[in-house]
Amino acid sequence: MSDFNAIVRLLDPRWAQDLRSYALKYEEERHEIRASWIPSSEDDDTWFDLYQMATTVEQDIALM
């Protein structure tokens, strides 16, 4: 059993579920913000490339 699995088994399941819900809500909000930076495009590949670039820029800014 990995250390992570051992720790997870010791956690209160309600607390772990609250953290999962918070993380999911946070990521949904980040997705909406990233998507709002990108103009609409008919080409899904271009849109996805721009989305990936927005994600990378956001991570770079966070590291600064």
N, C-alpha and C positions, 0 to 999 in steps of 0.2 A: 504494500500500500504506500502510495506517495505521501510526502509530508502534507501536500495540499489536501488530499482526500482525508487524511487524519484530522486536519484542522476543521474541515467542513463538517465532519461527523460530530465534532464537539460544539458546533455553533447552534444557537437557538434557531430553529427553522423559520420562525416568523421574522427574525432579524435578517436572515439571509434573503428571504423573499422580499422584504422591504428594500434591501440594497439592490436586488435584481430589478425591481420595479423602478427605482430611482435611476439606475444606469440606463435602462431602456428608454425612459422618458427623456433623459439627458441626450441620448444619442438621436432620438427622434427630433428633438429641437435643433441639434447641430445639423442634422440632415436638411431640415427646412431652411436653415440659414445658408448652408452651403449651396443648396439648390437655388436660392434666391439670388445668389451672385452670378448665376449663369443665365445668359439669355436663352430663350427657347430656340430649339433647333430641330429641324426635320430629321437630321442625321443622329441616330442614337449613339453611334460610336464616338462622334465628336462631342456630344453632350457628356458621355461617360468619361472621356479623356479630360474634359474641362472640370468635371466633378472630382476626379482623382487629383487634378492639379490643385483645386481649391482645398481639398483635404490635406494635401502636402503643405500648402502655404499656411493653413491654419495650425498644423503641427509645428512648423518652423517658427511661427510667431509665438506659440506657447513655450517653445524651448528658449526663446530669447528672454 
